[in-house]
Structures are given as C-alpha cells and as structure tokens.
C-alpha cells in the first residue's frame, strides 16, 4: 500500500466517522501486525507440509523433526508442554507522510507480500476496531446528556399488530450514523406518529449493546416540559426564572412550579407570555396537554395552596414526621381540589413531594373520633400518647407502624420504656389490616344508606303526583320503617364505654 493512499484513507475515515486521527493510525498498525502474524503462521504451515513430503521421500528436511516419545522420556521432558513461539513483529506508520515500516523476524516486509487472506483478516480487524471506537465515543458523548432535548426525524415505525403504536426509529439531527428509538411506553397517549415526522424528545437512557449504542427517547418524561420551557422562555434559559419542580401525567395535565431570582420579573407572567403566546407553543408541542404554572414558595403550607389551585383552601395541616399534609376545604371546593379522577391532588402530591389528603372539616372530625376510638384499644396506651399520635398525624394503626419504638417512647413523654413502646408498635402492625377493613366497611354502609335515603326521597316525591300530574291522595297506611339496626364502628368496638385494652379482633359480650 502506497504512503499517499494511507494518508487518503486516514483523512477519509476521520471526516466520515469523526474518529481521532491517532486512533485510526494505531488501529491500522495493529491490523498490519495481525496480518504479519497470520502470514508467518501460513508460511510455517506450508513449510511443515513440505517437510512432511520430503521425509516421506527420504529427503533432508529444513525444519527439525519432532522427537519421539522414547527420546522425550529419556530427556525427562515427557510431561513438559512445548512453548508457543511468537516471532518478533514491529509495525510503525509515519504520521506525516504515511510510510509503513513492517518488520517480521528482524526482516523488513512489504505490505504487498502479506497475501489475500492476511490482508482480508487485517481489513476485518480494522473495521472491528473502528466500530468499537465509534461506539465508545458515542456512548461517552450521550451518556452525560440524559434528560437533554433532541430533535429528529422518524424513519420507520415497527408495529407488531394492527392498531399498535409501535416502536419508532428516530434519526437524530447532526448524527449521521446514529439512530434512537421511541418505545410505545414513552409516547404520549393519543399521539400518532408517521415516517418523516419531526419530533422533539428527551434522552431517557443510553445503553451499550455489543458494538452498538442504544439511545432511548421519551416524550412522557417530566424533563420534556422542563426543556421546552428552557427553549421557549428566554428567562428560564438565562436562569432568571428557575423551574423548581415538575409533575406530569403525559397527554392530560402537568404542573410546573417556578420562582424568580429578580424581584422585577413576574415568574408566572413571563412563562405565560403576552396573551399566552409562550405557553401556547409548549401546549401545541405536547398536543393540547394542559399546563398549570404554580408560583413556588418555601413555605409548604403556601405552596400546597398554590399547587391545588383553582380550589379555595380553608386550612393546611402539615405533619413532617409522616410527610403528610391534610388540606381542609368546604363542600363546594371538595371536588375541585381533588380533580377529575383525583388528578389535581395527585399532581400536587408529586409537585410538593408530600402526601396530600383533601378533607372537609366534618370528615376530619370524624377521622379524629375514629382514631381516638381505635387507639384506646391498644394495651398500655395513655391519653397523652393518644393526643401525641393525633398531633403527629397518625389517624390509623398503619400510620403508627411508620414510627419507631424510640419515637413512640419519646412521644409518651418518656413514661413508656422502649419495650412497652415496641409492644404498642407490634399491636398496631397486627391489627392494621383489621382497622382498614372495618373502616372501609363502615364507609360502604354509610354510602349505601345515603343512596337508599336519596332513592326513597325521590320515590316519595313521585308518589305525590298521579299520572295526570295532579297531587295524589295520601295513603292511609305508611310502610313502617325497618327497625333493624345497622352494624357501626361503635358496635364493633363496644362504644366509648369499652374498657381500654379490649382486643378489637375478639369482641366482648354485648358487641356485635
């Protein structure tokens, strides 16, 4: 191979693959070394065959004949294995003019003498080295870009069955030899893609697969909303406005909490833009996904109020030990705070990182009464400890199991030892499921009773009028109401007069 051809090949590979120049030269040198070793092995095998033919003809051989077993035993080397001989090989390429110097067994060898098999083996080795180097370079390039926004064109969609969204293969911009995949699980529900469509997505993961790099994209990750804000809103890109938290249910709704480092910049107004021009572009990119922009506040109680907008909040009770917040609303704002299928409170929970429960004042008082009634069944319990449990936000046995024995001992004012506190914890763990099932059963009975009362009221209203629309005569005998009592939580526990320490799993006499 001529020196100028070597330089042309190196320059072409460097421009086409984007590999380091020194890496290309070293790969070619290793390939030539491998080819020289292959040539030496082939020459040695050919010489052995020729020597074998000479011995069969009784002629003198060039290579020494192998020793017999008797001779090997006399020398005492019968157990010794022959050492593998590898000839000295040196290959160097001049980086300036491309001249190749190859030395095999202290003799200079022209690359043209390597032969077809050795040259083909060298070619395969060069391709393999280039693929490994390219794969490693791509992995190092994209491994640190997880969460970054990328643009690309969909090349094809592999659908296993009709109606399936399929795996989309995306050709990334400015990356000639790299394709990424967009799995169905990372596609927005209701969104359809076709070949040649341009999309924006974030890099979810980068994996190595043999000599290839697999890049997984996502359009459902919250980071996509974050990157789109940075792209569309200059104040976010310049870090004047900071995105503090993002919660999202892709395709439906998202909440973004923002704050401003400049008192003159309204963080919410800047994100919305004039007549909603900025947020409109982001919503269009997400195919109509609703985005709520929330003003960040370091006070958790204030932040929760903002996160649950547009519902009007009466009060917020925070319980740091359990990571729980109870939000009080009136009846008119209850469904608004919870949202459709619980979406509003669910997104607010993800945004602030605390468990949020929406209650009315009546529901809260009912929960407190139930908690106090159940807690009195715990052995060795005191009024002070019951009050401490409720103050810490423990409304069920399940909440108590989150605490540790030393925490319970501390809450009791050190009147309980850790062993007694451990007994309380063990009791709560044992009867946590019982309390949950009993509470659920009582709620079901109350809902059923409310539905029956509503149906009865509607029936009575209809009975006041006959088919002609005129008021009907009152019936002489009204149907007597059922006097059969319903099982309530008080019946299960024996009412308020139940003695402390009574086992709710084994009702005493008089309990249903």
C-alpha angles and dihedrals in degrees: 000000000000121000094238090052090054092054092047091051092048092049092048094049091046093053095040101043100024092229126154113270094228090051090055093050093048091048091053091048092052090048092052090048089053090048092051091051089049090050091050092050092049092048091048093051091048091050091050090053091050091049090050090054091049092051090051088053092045093246126140114271127224097213120056114262116245117261120254123242092255092052091048091051092050091053090051092235098110092117095043118102120222113257118244108247118212117182120229110266126187126181128174133168122205107237092209105049102012095239113161121217113191123179124186120181089348091304126112114243128197114227089230089066094061095093133224098285094048092045092050090050090051091050092053091048091051091051091048092050091048092051092049092047092047091048093050092048092050092047092051090047097052102029090079093046099070108142094022122132116248134181126216149148123253108240101181143346120221109210117184093192137012113278093021116128089223133198111300118214111212127199105214120223116257091013111101099177100034131087127181130201131230108202120210090247090061095048121098112255112253092020118121126201131198133187115280092025115136115228141179120221141153126246106255101177142353119210137180117230111180104292095346135084117223116204118194118203130200136200095178099059117107089234089072090065090046093052093045089054089052090050098046102034116058093197090060092048090050091049092240086120116039125204103223100180141355129199121181146176100196116237095013117050144338136191122211122191113206137179134187128227090199116069090208093060118080103216096202095044093047091053093049095046130198107331088346094297096143100044089043092066091052092048091051091051089052091048098248100322109162114240124198114199111210126194109235120233128181089220107087093208092055093043092053090052090053093044093055095050136166087037116091111237123210099191142340123217116195125200109190096184091063097028089237134136125193114205119201119210135163123253093263093057099038098093091039093054093047093045130201108330088349093296098135096053091040093056091044089053091054091045098054097030094232131106107255123199121190116214141160119232090255092053091048093053090048091052091049092051092048092048092050092048093050095043091056088066091065114103116248092011120151132201090245092054092047089053090047091051092052092044089055090051099257107147099158143028088258090062091051091055089064090065126079127236092251090051091054091048090052093048090053090060090252090293089122126061120229089254091056090044089051089053089054090050092049091049091051092050091049096051101031093102091047093055092047094050093045092050092048091049092051092049090051091052091049092050091048092049091050091051091049091049091050092048091048092050091050091049092050090050091053092048091060089071131053125216091276092057094251120129110270124230115264114255115249095225122039118209108259115245118246111262094194107123121232121232110253135182089260089056091051092051099034097251127269091309091066110122117249112262096033110149109239089203091062110043117211124231113298093030119112 
